[in-house]
Amino acid sequence: MMELTPHDLQKLCGSAVSAALKAGNLISSYAEKDLEVKNKGVGDTLASQVVTEVDVMAQDIILGMLKKVTKEYDLGTLGEESPDNHERFEKEYFWAIDPIDGTLAFINKEEGYSTSIALVSKSGEPIIGVIFDPINKTIYQAIKGQGAFMSGREWTVESEEDAPLSFINGKSFLEHPLKEATLKEMEAISQKLGYKGLAEKYQGGAAMISNWVLETAPACYFAYPKKVDGGGSIWDFAASACIFKEAGAWVSDIDGNPLDLNRPDSTYLNHHGVLYATSEELAREIIAMAKKLIE
């Protein structure tokens, strides 16, 4: 397997940051405009089905900005707004690109959308993660083994004392059949771990939700497994998974195993779910809760 040096990783991360910033500036220029919304006809949630012309333009910008280093390092690409070209199975590393994560929030002119770019190994390990919030102009980035950073400042999990447990999720969770049972269990977990109640937020796409989780520790975000395709895909979670690991937080599937970030039969991660938590102690409680509720 081709080994990327720390210098190589810095160079690739810098290219991803530049691409995310340029795409984000384009996105910002359309933030208040009327948009033509189309349906991709895939997935089982509205969030996974909607797309605008801005999504496509932003992805084109990213691919153009990454073209030189992609060729230099013989990387693959996986973008949300183009068919899976299966380069992720052929190359040692591939870019996982979501030009607008949280398109529904973008369409509704709400906060919670971002540009997400990750470099993932063929084995499914996130190596680089870059997320840009076009509203607040915040750039989140991480390289495996080199720490996580928020707008240039080193970023680690810091839990507030006497704070509630924050449960952050997308709006689709409001319709989930396990919602009420989950909230009851989450209140019990909060009490058990000594937190001050439960705070809920349902807003945005997966990438920004994960950033909010890190910013509001103790906090968590998770998605239960489901049998139908839909919900989050590789490009929704790859960048944030890298950032979470480097910030010292917990990321896994709902059973506590590493995320399947190069799934051979689909790009969706619906099969095993996802779990983001600001501590291992909190993650273990959620894993046990999910096992009880799903069985």
N, C-alpha and C positions, 0 to 999 in steps of 0.2 A: 504494500500500500504506500502511495506517495505520502511522505511526511512533510507537512507544512511547518516551517520554522516560525519562531515568534515574530520575526521580521515579516515573513510572508503573511501571517495572520493580521498583523497591524496594517499592512498594505491593503489587504482584502477588506478589512473592517472599515478602513478609511474610504475605500471606494463605495462600500455599502452606505456609509453615512452620507457621502456626497449625493448618491442616488436618491436616498430617502428624503433629503432636504430639498432637492430639485423637484421631485414628485410632489412633496408636501406643499411647495410653493404653488404649483399648478392647482392642486386640490383647493388651496385657500382662495385662489382667484375665482373659483366656481362656488364657493361656500354659500353665497347669498343669491345665486342665480337659479332660475327655474331649470330643472333637469329632466331629460327624457329618460324614463325608467323602463327597463326591459326585464323580462322574466327569462332566466336561463333554463328553466324547466328541469332543474336538478335539486335534490335535497327535499327534506320534508318540512322545513321551516321557511318562513318568509325571508328571514335574514340570509339564508343560503341560496335564495332564488333570485334576489334583485341584483341588478347591475345597471350602471349608468355609463355614458360615453366617457366620463372622467376616469372611471376605473381602468378602462382600456387605454386611454391616453397616458395615464400615470404609469401603467405597466410598461408601455412602450418606452417611456423616458428611462425607467429603471434598467430595462434590458439594454438600452443604448449606452447608458452610463457604465454598465458593468461589462460591456462587450469586450473591451481590451483585456481586462484581467481574467475574464472567463476563458478567453482563447489562450492567454499566456499560461494559465494553470490547468487547462483542459477540464473545465468544470461543466457540470450539467445544469439545467435550469428546470424548475417546476413553478409555473405561475398560475394563479387562480383564474386569470382571464384567457387562458389558452389550453388546448388539450394536453393531457399528460403525454409527453413525448418519450417516456420511459428512460430518459437519460439518467435518471436517478438510480437505475439498476446497473448502468454501464460505467459510469464515472466514479472515481474515488470519492468525490464530493459534489454536491449540487446546491444551487441557490434555491431556497423556498421563498417565493415572493407573493405577498398580498398587498397590492397597490393601495387599496382602501379596505382595511379591516374595520368592520362596523359600517358597511355601506348604508344600512337602514338608518343609523344615527345621522349619517351625512345627508341623506335624502330629507330627513326630518329636521335638519339644521339644529341638531342636538350635539352636545359633547359626547365623546366616546369613540370617535373614529381616529384611525391612525394609518401610517404606512409601516409595513412590517417586512423586514428582509432578514433571512437567516442563511447561514452556510451549514449544511448538514452532511455528515459522512455517509458513505454507502451503508454502513451498519446501523444508521439511524440516530447517531449521536449529534446533538447540536454543538457546533464549534464556534460560531459567531452569531450574535443576535443584535439586531438594530431595530428600534421602534421610534418613529417620529410622530409627535402629537402636533398637528398643524395649527390647532387652536391656540395652545399655550406656548408653541415654539419650543417644546422640550424634546430633547433627544436622549433616548435611553440606549445604552450599548454594553455589550459584554463580549469577551473572548475567553474561551476555555482556559482556565489556569491563570488568567490575568485580571480577574475582578470585574465588577459591574460598575457602571458610571451613569449618572444622570446629569446631563448638560455639563460634562467635564469633571464633575465631582464624584469621588468614590462613593458608592452606594451600597449599604448593607442594611439588613433588617434591624429596625429599632422599635420595639414594642413600647407603647405608652402604658404607664401605670394607671390603675383605676379606669381603664378604658373598656368599652363594650367589645364583644366579639363582632367584627364586621363580616357579614355574609354578602358578597357581591356577586351578581350573576346577570345574565342577559334577560331581556323582557320575556323571552319565550318561557323562562322558568315559571312565570306567573300562571301558566296554563298546565304545568306538569302535574300528572296525577299524584305524585308523591310530595307535592309542595307542602301541604299542611303537616303531614307526618314528619317531613324533614325539618321544618321550622320548630316543631315541638322538641325533636331530638337535639337540634342545635342549641336551643335554650338550655337544655339539660347539660350539654357539653360545656357551654359557657359557665354555668354555675359550678360544674365539677372542676374546671380549670381555674376558677377564681376570677373570671372576668365579670364586668359589670353589665350584665344583660346582653341583648342581641340587637345589633343595628343592621338593617337591610337596605340594599341598594340594587335596583334593577335597571341597568343602563349600559349601553355601549357594546362594542365588539370585544372579543376575547383578549386581544393584545392590550388594550387600554384597561380592561378589567383587571388583568394581572398586575399592571403597574399600580393601579389604585390599591390592590391588595397589599403590595409591598409598602405603599405609602401610609397605610392605615392599620398597621399591625397592632394587636392580633387580628388577623383576617384570613379569609379563605374564599376560594372560588372552585366549584366542581361541577362536573356534568356526569350524570349517570349513563351507563351503557344503554344502547337501544338496538333493536334488531333491524331497523330500517336505516338506509343511508341517509345522511343529513347531519346538520349541525357543523361542528368544527372539523377542519381538515389540517393536514400537515402544516400548511402555510399559516394557519391561525395560531399555532402553538410553538413552532420551532424556535422563533426568536425569543419569546418570553421564557421558554424552558431554559435556554442558555443564560439569560439574565437572572432568572430565579436561582439557578444553581450557583452562579458566581456571587450573588448577593447573600448566600448562606441560607436560603429558604428551601422549601420542599416542593418538588414537582414530581408527579408520577401518574400512572393510570389509577383508576378507582380502587384497585387491589393492592396498590403500593409498588407496582413494578414500573420500570422505565417506560416512558411514552414510546409508542410504536411509530416512530417518525420516518419510517420508510416502508410502510405496509405494502406488501406485494400485490394485494388484490383490490385495493381502493386507496383513495387519498383521505377518506374520512377516518376519524378516530372514534366513531360511534360504538365500535365493537367492545372497547374496554373502558370507555369514559376517560375523564381527566380529573386531576386533583392538584390544586395549587394551595399551599398553606404556608403561613409565616413561621411555623415551627414543626418539628417532627412530632412533638407531643400532640399538637392539634391535629396533624395529619393522621396519626394512628387512631384517634378517636373517630374521625370522619370515616376512615376505612372500615372500622368496626360497625359504625352506624349504617353505612351503605350496604354492607354484607347482610345486616339484619333486615333492612327495608326491602332489598331486592329479592331475597329468598322467598 
